[in-house]
Amino acid sequence: MTAEVGVLNRVGVALAADSAVSIGREANKIWTSADKLFHLSQSAPVGLMVYGNANFIGIPWETVVKDFRRELADSRFDRLEQYADRFFRFLGRNRTLFPAASQDQMASELIKSLFLHLRHEVQDRLTSEAEQRDGLDEAEIGPIVDEVVTGRLRLVREQERLAGFGSETVAEIRKRYGPIVRRERADVFGTLPIKAGTSRKISSVALEMLVRRYLGPSRSGVVFAGFGEREAMPALYAYDMEEMVANTPRRALAQEARITLESSAAIIPFAQQEIVHAFLRGVDQELGNHMRESTAVLFKGAIGSILDAVGSVDQALKDSLGAAIEPGVRQALKDLFAEWENQTTLYWRPIVEIVSSLPKDELAGMAEALVNLTKFRRRITPERETVGGPIDVAVITKGDGFVWIARKHYFEPELNPRALARYTREG
């Protein structure tokens, strides 16, 4: 995991990222020297941050970004999103970094991971039904499995189609990955007594997953920030990405922010966001949810106790009072929660107003402080320290371009003057 922040106003955008990278899904090993913040162009005022999966098709993001930067050279575009589009086209056509065999291997891993998760859901459902029915015979298993698979297929199909996956690409994916899907399906579900129709639905779950916004544990976040040539104020675009199939990156726009005359500032956390949100809103999100739930329980419990007392004397009166009171209780809770939300807005709005007038150095200081706040929280709680290491900070402005404020080196600069010169020149 990681913590990253973008702070934008009309002057520019400050980006900050920690250096922690965890190994394995349980984060059993954590290193604190990863690079997650990069200068995307040799000349344009554009930066990029990555989080989540540190690799794309098995290649470190650092290698991918620096290869793209060399290819981009001095090219410039009118709008920031054009840099993102060019980056995704670079991924799709680069056969040196991403050969078809590597794409197929990663797709196979995605499919197997999805099937294992689905099999686990099926197993839980079968166990639950067996307990309720005092056992299951073979004839009862198939319909239960089909119900679970049908529900997952419906869920996947409800997600929007990913960008770049038109009808021709979808047809190619079905043809290319059909054999892989059937192989993984047989491996994971081969022992279950299911009908051919259910098997086809299982295959459809995987094939639909590949082309829809249904991203799993291998996803990465990629953040573009800065200025296009015709943009006087900064913008930021964040994408969720997970591998690539048929030379098409599986990507979806997750968040965007544009500074305008009407919207003069933005504070956007990525990855582990809860501490930044708590700072801005004045209350932790989980605590806020608990407050809402417990308040609703208190309201309904108190009124229920009153109605029970009335019912002990007059049941008809209890029923009529309950019917009359219920709409008012729902509206009172709705009004109360709306007032809480309004107070939260009054809490964070002055912060954003101040951010709108921060100079460049203060933008950088705020971005670094917010990442450091998350890092400090992880350090003094029992949770794993999945945020840590040096914090890299950069400021991007229209006039000065991409400027490093704080940047770690994995080598001693005084011992490597040539490497430092090249490192600085390449960004």
Secondary structure, DSSP 8 states (H G I E B T S, - for coil): --EEEEEEESSEEEEEE---EEETTTT-EEES----EEE--SSSSEEEEEEESSEETTEEHHHHHHHHHHHHTT---SSHHHHHHHHHHHHHH-TTTS-HHHHHHHHHHHHHHHHHHHHHHHHHHHHHHHHHHT---HHHHHHHHHHHHHHHHHHHHTS-B-TT--HHHHHHHHHHHHHHHHHHHHHHHTTS---HHHHHHHHHHHHHHHHBS---TT-EEEEEEE--TT-SS-EEEEEEEEEEETTEEEEEEEEEEE--SS--EEEEEEES-HHHHHHHHSS-HHHHHHHHHHHHHHHHHHHHHHHHHHHTT-HHHHHHHHHHHHHHHHHHHHHHHHHHHHHHHHHHHHHHHHHTT--HHHHHHHHHHHHHHHHHHHHTSSS---S-S--EEEEEETTTEEEEEE---SS-GGG-HHHHHHHHHH-
